[in-house]
Amino acid sequence: MPDPLLTINNLRIEATIYAPGEKPRDAMIVDDVSLTLEKGKVLGLIGESGAGKSTIGLSALAYGRGGIRLTGGTITLNGREIRLADAATLRSLRGREVTYVAQSAAAAFNPAKKLMEQVTEATLHHGLVSKSEAEARAVELFRTLSLPDPETFGDRYPHQVSGGQLQRAMTAMALCPHPDLVIFDEPTTALDVTTQIDVLAAIKSAITRTGVAAMYITHDLAVVAQVSDDIMVLRNGQMVECGSVQRIIEDPREEYTQALISVRRIDHKEKKPTDTPLMTVENISARYGAMGVDVLSDVSVELYPGQTLALVGESGSGKSTMARVITGLLPPRVGQITFDGKPLPGALKDRSREELRQLQMIYQMADVAMNPRQTVATIIGRPLEFYFGLRGRERDKRVQELLDAIELGEGFADRYPAELSGGQKQRVCIARALAAKPKMIICDEVTSALDPLVADGILKLLLNLQAREGVAYLFITHDIATVRAIADSIAVMYQGKVQRYGVKSTVLAPPFDDYTDLLLSSVPEMELGWLERVLEHRKMESAGN
């Protein structure tokens, strides 16, 4: 057996927690985790938010962000212990022996510098090669990562490339110094499924060609199974189990791992449309500003009472713009929306309080959708006061009923958003929407930022509430697994137009148009070799055309 590149033994990581109204206290973030990684191998770290995945990944650089402290154990990289290494040693290895690919490339790049300057920065900083050699390396990596016009790609600024291209540029930046180890921290989580496939394939190709070792951090087991040799499952800062990809996928031994593999298997039976739609969107076209081109073009869909219409498509397809039109934030240029049998004014300012009450919205990022200085009771109670004039005990009683409905119960009314988990925050946002007793709720990517198990719980909650309250959902997502789990009808959007529309059983059944086929085939499956089969299928189709 070759000597391991990285060995972590009995790692302990702690942080100081500052909670409102409480004294600071120390908390264990990672507790007694050990792992070994050989050269040229990929270890997948998987688990829910707070499991310690990113914290363990960053420990390979002997780094703890946000006041996190590496308090115990050993971290051995290339034969030397680095947990207690001095600052000069750490500066030498970071960006040279170990590099890092962040989840959001858009936030990680400097918008004022060209890509080539940023991609080669670490390589030049460590004096590994000359500027011309570093740029030659970068161009070759651009080519390996299938970026357009590799020779001139580096001349662009970050805002001049797509999100998927920027994520691959960050991978090129991490590989340019020829490191021994790369930490990939959720590099495809924020991408559409079609873009995710391209980035995933590019990352796997780059790892294979360069022979670099990698940690691949994600909460999506289907994704990590396509690039890893081994998988470590984490929960609450501890290892649940570890083994080869095949063993974890085909023979998971722990209950938590089994739950990760079986997630998103909700059996939602498609409901037939009733006679009269709740909302009718007729020939809507819309654009931002007086000039320019339409971002929505001749869109027509219907949503029936107590049912779910899923708007699905990649970023830029017009899904969220459609939500803005329906809510009155972006009046349509042409077309008409009919709601509950009456024409709905195009502009928000022209709508009555009753029209506002009947149509509510749940946003993608619960963190920024709630005032951090308000308690849960205040957040949920606001629509109760605004629409129904409830005050005092009557309002508090209704707040508790709503908390019970979203399965949070006692003890949450006086908490602040910072004291809630991601799934709990999203449940509070659902309760706030339900407080208005709406007939329709727009759910804008409400599970995309959540872990699979948490997202699964949110979807089940939404379906239970729909069955009990009779509310209709317009569900905006790019996740086909979510669509299968919750939708009754589907509108596939592409470049501002409805590409395919109908009940779920019809839309998800062949024959498909080219775009719908691409969208459906890009959803990662929990199968070994799935990525290679998809790429080979695309290659054959391309050759046939």
Secondary structure, 3 states (H helix, E strand, C coil): CCCCCEEEEEEEEEEEECCCCCCCEEEEEEEEEEEEECCCCEEEEECCCCCCHHHHHHHCCCCCCCCCEEEEEEEEECCEECCCCCHHHHHHHECCCEEEECCCHHHHCCCCCCHHHHHCHHHHHCCCCCHHHHHHHHHHHHHHCCCCCHHHHCCCCHHHCCHHHHHHHHHHHHHCCCCCEEEEECCCCCCCHHHHHHHHHHHHHHHHHHCCEEEEEECCHHHHHHHCCEEEEEECCEEEEEEEHHHHHHCCCCHHHHHHHHCCCCCCCCCCCCCCCCEEEEEEEECCCCCCCCCEEEEEEEECCCCEEEEECCCCCCHHHHHHHHHCCCCCCEEEEEECCEECCCCHHHCCHHHHHHEEEECCCHHHHCCCCCCHHHHHHHHHHHHHCCCHHHHHHHHHHHHHHCCCCCCCCCCCHHHCCHHHHHHHHHHHHHHCCCCEEEEECCCCCCCHHHHHHHHHHHHHHHHHHCCEEEEEECCHHHHHHHCCEEEEEECCEEEEEEEHHHHCCCCCCHHHHHHHHCCCCCCCCHHHHHHHHHHHHHHHC
